Amino acid sequence: MAQFFEIHPESPQLRLIHRAVEIIRKGGVIVYPTDSSYAIACHIGDKQALDKIRRIRQLDDKHNFTLVCKDLAQVSMFTKISNDAYRLIKALTPGAFTFILDATREVPRRLQHPKKKTIGIRVPGHPVAQLLVQELGEPLFSSTLMLPGEDEALTDPYEIKDKLDHELDLIIDAGIIEFEQTTIIEFSANGAEIIRQGKGLAPMLS
């Protein structure tokens, strides 16, 4: 059975965040809030936990996974980031964006896109997500909590508990979060391009 922490969405209790970090470091799979939906996450280096997330979401190798980072310094450790990309990401974060960038060797191969060798990066604007990655001290491997056959992420922590209680180690309850897709921006040799318009607005690219 999953542990269930009620954490305040605007002023998270540090003591509970520390307990969540401990669960992640021990190989736990958690559900936590972001600024666009609930997401499922684990430690970046834990293959067993990653395989569990793949199984819960029924994902194949072609799925673009995401690293949730605390800031641009962390982003630049895990991606090959140009000056233009750096400036754009700085202007748009924290926020509801996913940035697709070339991965560095710091990113385990199993997390990279198998052909493009890219990785999705997020710096979400939700206080719980921000404090979680800050206290963890490294990126969180993350994926939107969308169950097989569904078009939208689960929004209610109690429904998440009903459906996934035996699959998860921790559910962080920060209230109802209505699902909105992030805006995906891909960086290539040709510059930045919006490949999916979602919640995040980037008027400089439109």
C-alpha positions as CSV (number, residue, x, y, z in Angstrom):
1,M,0.0,0.0,0.0
2,A,1.1,3.5,-0.8
3,Q,1.8,6.1,1.8
4,F,-0.4,9.2,1.5
5,F,0.9,12.6,2.4
6,E,-1.3,15.7,2.4
7,I,1.1,18.5,1.5
8,H,0.0,22.1,1.2
9,P,0.1,23.2,-2.5
10,E,1.5,26.7,-1.7
11,S,3.5,26.3,1.4
12,P,4.7,22.6,1.5
13,Q,5.7,21.1,4.8
14,L,9.4,20.5,4.6
15,R,9.2,17.5,7.0
16,L,6.9,15.7,4.6
17,I,9.0,16.7,1.6
18,H,12.1,15.1,3.4
19,R,10.2,11.9,3.9
20,A,9.2,11.9,0.2
21,V,12.8,12.4,-0.8
22,E,13.8,9.4,1.4
23,I,11.2,7.2,-0.3
24,I,12.6,8.3,-3.8
25,R,16.2,7.6,-2.7
26,K,15.2,4.1,-1.5
27,G,13.8,3.2,-5.0
28,G,10.2,4.3,-4.4
29,V,7.7,5.2,-7.2
30,I,5.7,8.3,-6.3
31,V,2.9,10.4,-7.6
32,Y,3.3,14.2,-7.1
33,P,1.8,17.5,-8.3
34,T,3.1,19.7,-11.1
35,D,1.6,22.9,-12.6
36,S,-0.1,20.9,-15.4
37,S,-1.2,17.6,-13.8
38,Y,-0.3,14.9,-11.4
39,A,2.8,13.0,-12.5
40,I,4.5,9.7,-11.6
41,A,8.2,9.8,-10.8
42,C,11.3,7.9,-9.5
43,H,15.0,8.4,-9.0
44,I,16.9,9.0,-12.2
45,G,19.3,6.1,-11.7
46,D,16.8,3.4,-10.6
47,K,16.1,1.0,-13.4
48,Q,13.6,-1.2,-11.4
49,A,11.5,1.9,-10.5
50,L,11.7,3.1,-14.1
51,D,10.5,-0.3,-15.4
52,K,7.6,-0.1,-12.9
53,I,6.5,3.3,-14.3
54,R,6.7,1.8,-17.8
55,R,4.5,-1.1,-16.7
56,I,1.9,1.1,-15.0
57,R,1.6,3.4,-18.0
58,Q,2.3,0.6,-20.6
59,L,4.9,2.7,-22.4
60,D,7.3,1.5,-25.1
61,D,10.9,2.5,-25.8
62,K,9.7,5.3,-28.1
63,H,8.1,7.3,-25.3
64,N,9.8,10.7,-24.6
65,F,10.6,10.7,-20.9
66,T,11.1,13.9,-18.8
67,L,13.6,15.0,-16.3
68,V,12.2,17.5,-13.8
69,C,15.0,19.9,-12.8
70,K,15.1,22.6,-10.1
71,D,16.9,25.2,-12.2
72,L,18.9,26.0,-15.4
73,A,22.2,24.9,-13.8
74,Q,20.8,21.4,-13.4
75,V,19.3,21.5,-17.0
76,S,22.7,22.4,-18.4
77,M,24.3,19.3,-16.7
78,F,22.0,16.9,-18.5
79,T,21.5,18.6,-21.9
80,K,23.6,20.2,-24.6
81,I,22.2,23.7,-24.3
82,S,23.1,26.6,-26.6
83,N,23.1,30.2,-25.5
84,D,19.9,30.9,-27.4
85,A,18.2,27.9,-25.8
86,Y,19.5,28.9,-22.4
87,R,18.0,32.4,-22.7
88,L,14.6,31.1,-24.0
89,I,14.3,28.5,-21.2
90,K,15.3,31.1,-18.6
91,A,12.5,33.4,-19.9
92,L,9.9,30.6,-19.7
93,T,10.7,28.8,-16.5
94,P,9.4,27.9,-14.1
95,G,6.3,27.1,-16.1
96,A,4.2,24.5,-17.9
97,F,6.7,23.7,-20.7
98,T,8.6,20.6,-21.7
99,F,11.8,21.3,-23.6
100,I,13.3,18.7,-25.9
101,L,17.1,18.9,-26.0
102,D,20.0,16.7,-26.9
103,A,21.0,14.6,-23.9
104,T,24.5,14.6,-22.4
105,R,26.3,11.5,-21.1
106,E,24.9,12.2,-17.6
107,V,21.5,11.0,-18.8
108,P,21.2,7.2,-18.6
109,R,20.7,5.8,-22.2
110,R,17.4,4.1,-21.2
111,L,15.9,7.5,-20.5
112,Q,16.9,9.0,-23.9
113,H,14.9,8.8,-27.1
114,P,16.3,5.7,-28.7
115,K,17.0,7.3,-32.1
116,K,17.3,11.0,-31.5
117,K,19.2,10.8,-28.2
118,T,17.1,13.6,-26.8
119,I,15.5,14.1,-23.4
120,G,12.5,16.1,-22.2
121,I,13.2,18.7,-19.5
122,R,10.8,20.4,-17.2
123,V,11.1,23.1,-14.6
124,P,7.6,23.2,-13.2
125,G,6.0,26.1,-11.4
126,H,4.4,24.1,-8.6
127,P,5.8,24.7,-5.1
128,V,5.7,21.0,-4.1
129,A,7.5,19.9,-7.3
130,Q,10.1,22.7,-6.9
131,L,10.8,21.8,-3.3
132,L,11.0,18.1,-4.0
133,V,13.7,18.4,-6.7
134,Q,15.5,21.1,-4.6
135,E,15.7,18.8,-1.6
136,L,16.5,15.7,-3.7
137,G,19.5,17.6,-5.2
138,E,19.1,15.9,-8.6
139,P,16.5,15.7,-11.3
140,L,13.4,13.5,-10.9
141,F,12.6,11.1,-13.6
142,S,9.0,11.9,-14.4
143,S,6.0,11.1,-16.7
144,T,2.4,12.4,-16.7
145,L,0.1,10.2,-14.7
146,M,-2.1,9.0,-17.6
147,L,-3.3,5.4,-17.4
148,P,-3.4,3.1,-20.5
149,G,-6.4,3.9,-22.8
150,E,-7.0,7.3,-21.1
151,D,-6.6,10.7,-22.9
152,E,-6.2,12.8,-19.7
153,A,-4.2,12.5,-16.4
154,L,-5.8,11.5,-13.2
155,T,-6.8,14.7,-11.2
156,D,-7.9,13.5,-7.8
157,P,-5.4,12.0,-5.3
158,Y,-8.2,9.8,-3.8
159,E,-9.0,8.3,-7.2
160,I,-5.3,7.8,-7.8
161,K,-5.2,5.9,-4.4
162,D,-8.2,3.7,-5.4
163,K,-6.6,2.8,-8.8
164,L,-2.9,2.5,-8.0
165,D,-2.6,2.0,-4.2
166,H,-0.7,-1.3,-4.6
167,E,1.6,-0.1,-7.4
168,L,2.9,3.0,-5.7
169,D,5.1,3.8,-2.7
170,L,3.8,7.3,-2.1
171,I,1.0,9.6,-3.2
172,I,1.4,13.3,-2.5
173,D,-2.1,14.9,-2.2
174,A,-2.0,18.6,-3.0
175,G,-5.7,18.9,-3.9
176,I,-7.4,18.5,-7.3
177,I,-5.2,19.4,-10.3
178,E,-7.1,19.7,-13.6
179,F,-5.1,18.3,-16.4
180,E,-3.7,20.6,-19.0
181,Q,-0.9,19.5,-21.4
182,T,2.4,21.3,-21.2
183,T,3.6,23.2,-24.3
184,I,6.4,21.2,-25.9
185,I,9.3,23.2,-27.4
186,E,11.9,21.3,-29.4
187,F,15.4,22.6,-30.0
188,S,17.3,21.6,-33.1
189,A,19.9,23.0,-35.5
190,N,17.1,25.2,-37.0
191,G,16.3,26.7,-33.6
192,A,13.3,26.4,-31.3
193,E,9.9,25.2,-32.5
194,I,6.6,24.6,-30.6
195,I,5.6,21.1,-31.5
196,R,2.6,21.0,-29.2
197,Q,0.7,24.0,-27.9
198,G,-0.5,23.5,-24.3
199,K,-0.9,25.5,-21.2
200,G,2.5,27.4,-21.4
201,L,2.5,30.5,-23.6
202,A,5.6,31.5,-25.6
203,P,4.6,34.6,-27.6
204,M,8.2,35.0,-28.8
205,L,7.9,31.8,-30.9
206,S,4.4,32.3,-32.3
